[in-house]
Amino acid sequence: MSELSDIRREYSLGEMHSEDVPNDPMELFSSWLEIVKNSEIKDPTAMSLGTVDTSGQPFQRIVLLKRFGNDGFVFFTNLESRKAQHIAENSKVSLLFPWHTLEKQVAINGVAEPLSKTEVLKYFMSRPKGSQIATWVSKQSSPISARKALESKFAEMKAKFAKGDVPLPKFWGGYLVKPTSMEFWQGGENRLHDRFIYVKTVDDKWQRDRLAP
């Protein structure tokens, strides 16, 4: 078995001071995302989405954030996928932005709500045509015999839609994750990390607290 206990590094890129942390977590998230977008991190909008199946087994996968605002965080997916099946049974989800190169991460708990067909169609039509066609090809999360089967199906659908627009599949949509808590982590020297958590109160306001590392 490989020895991993000695793999470590010091965190020293930044600090979080209470007087500089805004009362609105979306304001802090927006400023951090701008820092990440202007860095050399690839896929700055990649986030881990956690769901739970009917037996209580959690699952995680990477999806891409496509929009965020005071209402929450938006991603798109196949509505017949495993994640969509989980959300249909239990709409409580988690999101994690692992910006570890910058010694930052944001962990979010919330509730996923389906997006309207209007918003889904608007985003679908903005995608490259190849991505639109791929949506028709993959029955997400289902077993397939070989990659060649996907490639053959893609070629078939590409020919089918060669001369016109690609229609929105009925099985494709998106979700708005409305956050109930947002935790911001900034690495610190000697493992004295800075952690601030925002929790939504019953009157729809945010309560902010500093957490021990």
C-alpha positions in Angstrom: 0.0 0.0 0.0 1.3 3.5 -0.9 2.3 5.7 2.0 0.4 9.0 1.8 0.7 10.5 5.3 3.7 12.6 4.4 2.0 14.4 1.5 1.2 17.9 2.7 1.9 21.5 2.0 1.5 24.8 3.7 -1.4 27.1 2.9 -0.3 30.8 2.8 -2.1 32.5 -0.1 -4.7 34.5 1.8 -6.7 35.2 5.0 -10.3 36.1 5.7 -11.0 38.8 8.3 -14.4 39.3 9.7 -14.5 43.0 8.9 -13.9 42.3 5.2 -16.4 39.4 4.8 -19.7 40.7 3.4 -23.1 40.0 4.9 -24.3 38.6 1.6 -22.7 35.2 0.6 -23.6 35.8 -3.1 -21.4 38.9 -3.0 -18.5 36.9 -1.6 -19.1 34.0 -4.1 -19.1 36.4 -7.0 -15.8 38.1 -6.0 -14.2 34.7 -5.5 -15.4 33.4 -8.8 -13.9 36.4 -10.6 -10.6 35.6 -8.9 -10.8 32.0 -10.1 -11.9 33.1 -13.7 -8.8 35.3 -13.9 -6.5 32.6 -12.7 -5.0 29.7 -14.5 -7.5 27.2 -13.1 -9.2 25.2 -15.9 -13.0 24.8 -15.7 -13.5 27.5 -13.1 -17.3 26.8 -13.1 -16.9 23.1 -12.4 -18.7 22.0 -9.3 -19.3 18.7 -7.5 -23.0 17.9 -7.2 -24.0 15.5 -4.4 -27.3 13.7 -4.4 -28.7 10.8 -2.4 -30.6 7.7 -3.7 -33.6 6.1 -2.0 -31.4 3.8 0.1 -29.5 6.8 1.5 -26.4 6.2 -0.7 -24.8 9.5 -1.6 -23.3 10.1 -5.1 -21.1 12.8 -6.5 -20.3 14.0 -10.0 -18.9 17.1 -11.7 -21.4 19.4 -13.5 -20.9 23.0 -14.8 -22.4 26.0 -13.2 -24.2 28.0 -15.9 -25.8 30.8 -14.0 -26.0 32.1 -10.5 -27.6 35.0 -8.7 -29.6 35.8 -5.6 -32.1 33.0 -6.5 -29.4 30.3 -6.6 -27.2 28.2 -8.8 -28.2 26.7 -12.2 -27.0 23.6 -14.0 -28.4 21.6 -16.9 -28.6 17.8 -17.4 -30.5 14.8 -18.9 -33.8 14.5 -16.9 -33.5 10.7 -17.2 -30.0 10.6 -15.6 -29.3 9.2 -12.2 -28.9 12.6 -10.7 -32.3 13.7 -11.9 -33.9 10.5 -10.6 -32.3 11.2 -7.2 -33.5 14.8 -7.2 -37.0 13.6 -8.0 -37.0 11.5 -4.8 -35.0 13.9 -2.6 -34.5 17.5 -3.8 -31.9 18.3 -1.1 -28.4 18.5 -2.8 -24.9 19.7 -2.1 -22.5 21.7 -4.3 -18.7 22.0 -3.9 -16.4 24.3 -5.7 -12.8 22.9 -5.2 -10.6 25.8 -6.0 -7.6 24.3 -4.2 -4.9 25.8 -6.4 -6.0 29.1 -4.9 -6.5 27.5 -1.4 -10.2 28.2 -1.6 -13.4 26.1 -1.6 -17.1 26.8 -1.3 -19.5 24.2 0.0 -23.2 24.7 -0.5 -26.3 22.9 0.7 -29.7 23.6 -0.9 -32.8 22.4 -2.6 -32.9 21.7 -6.4 -36.0 22.9 -8.3 -36.6 22.2 -12.0 -36.2 25.1 -14.4 -38.9 26.3 -16.7 -39.0 25.0 -20.3 -38.4 28.6 -21.5 -35.1 28.9 -19.6 -34.0 25.4 -20.7 -34.8 26.2 -24.4 -33.0 29.5 -24.2 -29.8 27.9 -22.9 -30.1 24.9 -25.2 -30.2 27.1 -28.3 -27.1 28.9 -27.1 -25.0 25.6 -27.1 -22.8 24.6 -30.0 -24.6 22.4 -32.5 -22.4 19.4 -31.7 -23.3 19.7 -28.0 -27.0 19.9 -29.0 -26.7 16.7 -31.1 -24.8 14.9 -28.3 -27.8 15.6 -26.0 -29.9 13.4 -28.3 -27.3 10.6 -28.5 -26.6 9.8 -24.9 -29.1 8.1 -22.6 -27.2 9.3 -19.6 -26.2 6.8 -16.9 -27.5 3.7 -18.8 -25.1 0.9 -19.8 -23.8 0.8 -23.4 -22.0 -1.9 -25.3 -19.1 0.2 -26.5 -18.0 3.7 -27.3 -18.4 3.0 -31.0 -22.2 2.7 -30.4 -22.2 6.3 -29.2 -20.1 7.5 -32.2 -22.4 5.7 -34.6 -25.5 7.3 -33.0 -23.9 10.7 -33.1 -23.1 10.4 -36.8 -26.7 9.3 -37.4 -28.2 12.2 -35.6 -25.7 14.7 -37.1 -26.9 13.7 -40.5 -30.5 13.9 -39.4 -30.2 17.5 -38.2 -27.6 18.6 -40.8 -30.0 21.0 -42.6 -31.9 22.5 -39.7 -32.1 23.4 -36.1 -31.7 20.8 -33.4 -34.9 20.5 -31.4 -34.9 20.5 -27.6 -35.3 16.9 -26.3 -38.2 16.3 -23.9 -35.8 14.5 -21.6 -33.3 17.4 -21.2 -33.6 20.2 -18.7 -32.0 22.0 -15.8 -32.2 22.8 -12.1 -32.0 25.8 -9.8 -30.3 25.0 -6.5 -31.6 27.4 -3.9 -29.0 27.5 -1.1 -29.9 27.0 2.5 -26.2 27.3 3.6 -22.9 28.4 2.1 -19.5 27.8 3.6 -16.4 29.5 2.4 -13.0 28.0 3.2 -9.6 29.8 2.8 -6.5 27.8 3.6 -4.3 29.1 6.4 -0.8 28.6 7.7 -0.3 25.9 10.3 -3.7 24.5 9.4 -5.4 27.5 11.0 -7.8 27.8 8.1 -10.5 30.5 7.8 -14.1 29.3 7.5 -17.2 31.3 7.3 -20.7 29.8 7.1 -23.9 31.6 6.0 -27.2 29.9 7.0 -30.6 31.0 5.7 -32.9 31.9 8.5 -36.7 31.5 8.7 -37.2 35.2 7.7 -35.2 34.5 4.5 -32.1 36.4 5.7 -28.5 35.2 6.1 -26.8 34.5 9.4 -23.0 34.5 9.2 -20.6 32.8 11.6 -16.9 32.0 11.7 -16.1 28.3 12.2 -13.1 26.7 13.8 -10.8 25.1 11.2 
